[in-house]
Amino acid sequence: LGRIEWLEGDYAEALEHWQQASSLEPFNAQLHYDIGAAMLKLKQTEAGFEHLRTAGEIDPNRPEFLVLLVNGLAEAGRRDLRSA
């Protein structure tokens, strides 16, 4: 359901579904990525950065996780990845 809501632009509902799923699968990198992306859309940047960083730590072979994090940091005017 989260993906459908995301595609419809309902980021808050998508976030809610992904957070529920993440409580069942806390080490699912894709869920952390999705949560982080939704949080960025909803201007919840600090929490979004945390989820994106977690996604990259869980699965370092998925560069898109860190690309979104770096782009989000740049949009927020932040330059230091370690401060995310």
Salt bridges, closest charged atoms under 4 A:
GLU5 OE2 - HIS17 NE2 3.21
ASP34 OD2 - ARG3 NH2 3.07
GLU46 OE2 - ARG78 NH1 2.56
GLU50 OE1 - ARG53 NH2 2.38
GLU64 OE2 - ARG62 NE 2.52
ASP80 OD1 - ARG82 NE 3.20
